[in-house]
Every structure is written in structure tokens, then in C-alpha cells.
Amino acid sequence: MTVMGRVIGPYGVAGWIKVFPYTEHIDGLLDYPKWWLGRGDGNWRGFKVAGSEVHGNVLTALLEQYEDRTEAMRLKGLEVAIPRSQLPVLSKSGKDGYYWSDLIGLEVVNLQGEELGKVAGLLETGANDVLQVQSLEDGEGERLIPFIDQVIVKVDLKARRITVDWGADY
């Protein structure tokens, strides 16, 4: 499964939910008539999408099994995923882009060879995506590194490493 978004809460009173998509385009999830919801622990449950709309930077969706706000509230915080086999195939070189799930866990090093940590997650800020890099030293420190051409030197999925033009003291 490839995580493509997160349920942020109910929308209205008729069972609709609000979804924050992790896709390049806000409406990217609307291409899939069935979504899989879960907590990322391997226990995914499939839901047929009965209706959906774009509202600003979020999606609203009605899942077939949910008919009121109380039922929809139970989905808050769940991840929305699509089976990898249904997604477009991206080249290993990254020329076509990357799925966020492919970047999670990659080691991040700078041009000086200093290890900055591992990618723990990504944030979508509107202007650009941001890598959340967890420190290797104490596991508690976090760096936010913009995922932009000026900073990202190389993403090597095979070596599981991202090289960045970013100082250890930033």
C-alpha cells in the first residue's frame, strides 16, 4: 500500500470526511474509486468512494458505508492508501518524481559527508514539500529540509540515501 493522504475529520452531517492529500495535485486521489484506510500497521480496510469534491487544499469524500457525522468521526486520523500496483510506475532514477512512501526511512547526508538523520516524514506546505529528518544521534531532534532543487542534490533509492546541500548546524 502507498499512503496518499490522511483523514482529518468529518465534513458536514451526512457522513462525508475531509482528507488531506499527499498527492502532487489536490485531486490526485479522485482517480481511484476505492480507498484503503488504516493506521499504517498493515491492517487496511477497503472503502468504495460514493462521492468526492475538492475544497481548497483538502478533499471531501463520502464513503459508501458511512451515513452520518458520528460514523465519519471514527475515521479521523486514519491514513488513506492505494495499492502500489494501481499507481503509475515511476522510474528508479526519480526523473518522473517520487512517492513520499519511497523517501521515508532514507538516510540524509550533506555535501560534507555529515549524516543528518533519516527521513521520518514529509510535510506539504503549499510552496514546496519539506523533509522531516530525525536525528541519528539522539533520535529526538528533527530537521526540516525543503525538498527543492536548490537543496536536494541527489536521491538514490537503491542506496537508500538522499544527498543535500544543507549544513549540519542549520
Solvent accessible surface area in square Angstrom, and as a share of the most:
residue,aa,sasa,rsa
1,M,92,0.41
2,T,3,0.02
3,V,35,0.20
4,M,18,0.08
5,G,0,0.00
6,R,91,0.33
7,V,0,0.00
8,I,51,0.26
9,G,3,0.02
10,P,13,0.08
11,Y,85,0.32
12,G,40,0.38
13,V,122,0.70
14,A,56,0.43
15,G,1,0.01
16,W,57,0.20
17,I,1,0.00
18,K,65,0.28
19,V,0,0.00
20,F,35,0.14
21,P,4,0.03
22,Y,51,0.19
23,T,23,0.13
24,E,160,0.72
25,H,119,0.53
26,I,57,0.29
27,D,70,0.36
28,G,19,0.19
29,L,0,0.00
30,L,60,0.30
31,D,113,0.58
32,Y,30,0.12
33,P,96,0.60
34,K,87,0.37
35,W,1,0.00
36,W,61,0.22
37,L,3,0.01
38,G,5,0.05
39,R,160,0.58
40,G,47,0.45
41,D,96,0.50
42,G,54,0.52
43,N,115,0.59
44,W,54,0.19
45,R,136,0.50
46,G,17,0.17
47,F,3,0.01
48,K,115,0.49
49,V,28,0.16
50,A,63,0.49
51,G,21,0.20
52,S,41,0.26
53,E,87,0.39
54,V,68,0.39
55,H,70,0.31
56,G,68,0.65
57,N,90,0.46
58,V,23,0.13
59,L,0,0.00
60,T,0,0.00
61,A,0,0.00
62,L,41,0.21
63,L,1,0.01
64,E,102,0.46
65,Q,87,0.39
66,Y,24,0.09
67,E,136,0.61
68,D,59,0.31
69,R,106,0.39
70,T,90,0.53
71,E,50,0.22
72,A,0,0.00
73,M,94,0.42
74,R,163,0.59
75,L,8,0.04
76,K,114,0.48
77,G,39,0.38
78,L,21,0.11
79,E,49,0.22
80,V,0,0.00
81,A,0,0.00
82,I,0,0.00
83,P,24,0.15
84,R,109,0.40
85,S,106,0.69
86,Q,101,0.45
87,L,11,0.06
88,P,86,0.54
89,V,144,0.83
90,L,46,0.23
91,S,40,0.26
92,K,174,0.74
93,S,81,0.52
94,G,12,0.11
95,K,170,0.72
96,D,81,0.42
97,G,27,0.26
98,Y,55,0.21
99,Y,28,0.11
100,W,38,0.13
101,S,44,0.28
102,D,33,0.17
103,L,2,0.01
104,I,73,0.37
105,G,26,0.25
106,L,0,0.00
107,E,32,0.14
108,V,0,0.00
109,V,11,0.06
110,N,2,0.01
111,L,97,0.48
112,Q,130,0.58
113,G,56,0.54
114,E,77,0.34
115,E,105,0.47
116,L,2,0.01
117,G,0,0.00
118,K,96,0.41
119,V,3,0.02
120,A,56,0.44
121,G,10,0.09
122,L,16,0.08
123,L,71,0.35
124,E,62,0.28
125,T,80,0.47
126,G,62,0.60
127,A,98,0.76
128,N,46,0.24
129,D,40,0.21
130,V,18,0.10
131,L,0,0.00
132,Q,42,0.18
133,V,0,0.00
134,Q,55,0.24
135,S,19,0.12
136,L,77,0.38
137,E,170,0.76
138,D,96,0.50
139,G,40,0.39
140,E,149,0.67
141,G,29,0.28
142,E,90,0.40
143,R,55,0.20
144,L,91,0.45
145,I,0,0.00
146,P,31,0.20
147,F,47,0.20
148,I,56,0.29
149,D,136,0.71
150,Q,142,0.63
151,V,13,0.07
152,I,24,0.12
153,V,80,0.46
154,K,115,0.49
155,V,16,0.09
156,D,41,0.21
157,L,36,0.18
158,K,194,0.82
159,A,66,0.51
160,R,123,0.45
161,R,101,0.37
162,I,0,0.00
163,T,28,0.16
164,V,0,0.00
165,D,72,0.38
166,W,53,0.19
167,G,14,0.14
168,A,37,0.29
169,D,128,0.66
170,Y,158,0.60
